[in-house]
């Protein structure tokens, strides 16, 4: 994460990062993810009436690049349905942006440092149906 923050803001300040984390971390919204009984990462999720906000997703390096993050996000999408899932990602993290786009998130807007995304289950289902073409249903 440090490399992405440094790229986005041209700096890293340990004291500021610790203070920010202490002020904003909410254990009641944090889910620890385990792989084979061992901690592998975390999701910080904020439930709203009209959407679910994915505030943070982190995986330990040993668990990255194995599809675990995608599975975590798919699980969150399933749990949130029919509500949309929203998130933001640093522009300096193109791998994360590609992951979210591959999972069906759509860019809603951006600021100097961040992209904002939304996964809308209704829209995603329509796009999936359109992409798969006509279907034939067998009659009993």
C-alpha positions as CSV (number, residue, x, y, z in Angstrom):
1,X,0.0,0.0,0.0
2,X,2.8,2.3,0.8
3,X,4.0,2.4,-2.8
4,X,0.6,3.4,-4.1
5,X,0.2,6.2,-1.5
6,X,3.7,7.5,-2.3
7,X,2.9,7.5,-6.0
8,X,-0.5,9.2,-5.5
9,X,0.7,11.8,-2.9
10,X,4.4,12.0,-3.5
11,X,5.0,11.3,0.2
12,X,4.6,8.9,3.1
13,X,4.5,10.0,6.7
14,X,4.5,7.2,9.2
15,X,3.0,9.4,12.0
16,X,0.3,10.7,9.8
17,X,-0.6,7.2,8.5
18,X,-0.8,5.8,12.1
19,X,-3.0,8.7,13.2
20,X,-5.2,8.3,10.1
21,X,-5.6,4.6,10.7
22,X,-6.3,5.0,14.4
23,X,-9.0,7.6,13.6
24,X,-10.7,5.8,10.7
25,X,-10.2,2.0,11.5
26,X,-13.5,0.5,12.6
27,X,-13.2,-3.1,13.9
28,X,-17.0,-3.5,13.8
29,X,-16.8,-3.1,10.0
30,X,-13.8,-5.4,9.5
31,X,-13.9,-9.0,8.4
32,X,-10.7,-11.1,8.7
33,X,-10.3,-13.5,5.8
34,X,-8.7,-16.8,6.4
35,X,-7.1,-19.3,4.0
36,X,-6.6,-22.8,5.4
37,X,-7.3,-21.5,8.9
38,X,-4.6,-18.8,8.7
39,X,-5.3,-15.0,8.4
40,X,-4.8,-13.9,4.8
41,X,-6.3,-10.5,4.7
42,X,-9.2,-8.3,5.6
43,X,-12.3,-6.5,4.2
44,X,-13.6,-3.3,5.7
45,X,-17.3,-3.1,4.7
46,X,-19.9,-0.4,5.6
47,X,-23.5,-1.4,5.2
48,X,-25.9,1.3,4.1
49,X,-29.6,1.1,3.4
50,X,-29.1,1.8,-0.3
51,X,-25.6,0.4,-1.0
52,X,-22.6,-1.4,0.5
53,X,-19.3,0.5,0.6
54,X,-16.1,-1.5,0.4
55,X,-13.8,0.8,2.3
56,X,-10.7,-1.4,2.3
57,X,-9.5,-4.8,1.0
58,X,-6.0,-6.0,1.9
59,X,-4.3,-9.4,1.3
60,X,-1.0,-10.4,2.7
61,X,1.6,-10.8,-0.1
62,X,1.7,-14.6,0.1
63,X,-2.0,-14.7,-0.8
64,X,-2.0,-12.2,-3.7
65,X,-2.4,-13.1,-7.3
66,X,-4.2,-16.4,-6.5
67,X,-7.8,-15.2,-7.1
68,X,-8.5,-14.8,-3.4
69,X,-9.2,-11.1,-3.6
70,X,-11.6,-11.6,-6.5
71,X,-13.4,-14.3,-4.5
72,X,-13.7,-12.0,-1.5
73,X,-15.2,-9.3,-3.7
74,X,-17.6,-11.7,-5.4
75,X,-18.7,-12.9,-2.0
76,X,-19.3,-9.3,-0.9
77,X,-21.3,-8.6,-4.1
78,X,-23.5,-11.7,-3.4
79,X,-24.0,-10.7,0.2
80,X,-24.9,-7.1,-0.7
81,X,-27.5,-8.0,-3.4
82,X,-29.7,-6.4,-4.4
83,X,-27.9,-3.4,-3.2
84,X,-25.0,-2.0,-5.3
85,X,-21.4,-2.1,-4.0
86,X,-19.3,1.1,-4.2
87,X,-15.6,1.6,-3.6
88,X,-12.7,3.9,-4.4
89,X,-9.2,3.0,-5.5
90,X,-6.0,5.1,-5.8
91,X,-5.2,5.9,-9.4
92,X,-1.7,4.8,-8.7
93,X,-3.0,1.2,-8.3
94,X,-3.9,0.1,-11.9
95,X,-3.9,-3.6,-11.0
96,X,-6.8,-3.0,-8.5
97,X,-8.6,-1.0,-11.1
98,X,-8.4,-3.8,-13.7
99,X,-9.6,-6.3,-11.1
100,X,-12.7,-4.2,-10.3
101,X,-13.5,-3.6,-14.0
102,X,-13.1,-7.3,-14.7
103,X,-15.6,-8.1,-11.9
104,X,-18.1,-5.7,-13.5
105,X,-17.6,-2.5,-11.5
106,X,-18.2,0.7,-13.5
107,X,-16.3,3.9,-13.1
108,X,-18.7,6.6,-11.8
109,X,-16.3,9.5,-11.3
110,X,-12.7,10.4,-10.4
111,X,-10.7,13.0,-8.6
112,X,-7.0,13.8,-8.8
113,X,-6.0,10.8,-6.7
114,X,-8.9,8.3,-6.8
115,X,-11.2,6.4,-9.1
116,X,-14.7,5.7,-7.8
117,X,-16.5,2.6,-8.8
118,X,-20.0,1.0,-8.5
119,X,-21.2,-2.5,-9.0
120,X,-24.9,-2.5,-9.7
121,X,-26.4,-6.0,-9.7
122,X,-29.3,-5.1,-12.0
123,X,-27.0,-3.5,-14.6
124,X,-24.5,-6.3,-14.3
125,X,-27.2,-8.9,-14.9
126,X,-28.4,-7.1,-18.0
127,X,-24.9,-6.7,-19.4
128,X,-24.3,-10.4,-18.8
129,X,-27.5,-11.4,-20.5
130,X,-26.7,-9.1,-23.5
131,X,-23.2,-10.5,-23.8
132,X,-24.4,-14.1,-23.7
133,X,-26.9,-13.7,-26.6
134,X,-30.2,-15.4,-27.1
135,X,-30.9,-18.4,-25.0
136,X,-33.2,-21.4,-25.6
137,X,-35.2,-22.8,-22.7
138,X,-36.3,-26.4,-23.0
139,X,-40.0,-27.1,-22.6
140,X,-41.0,-30.0,-20.3
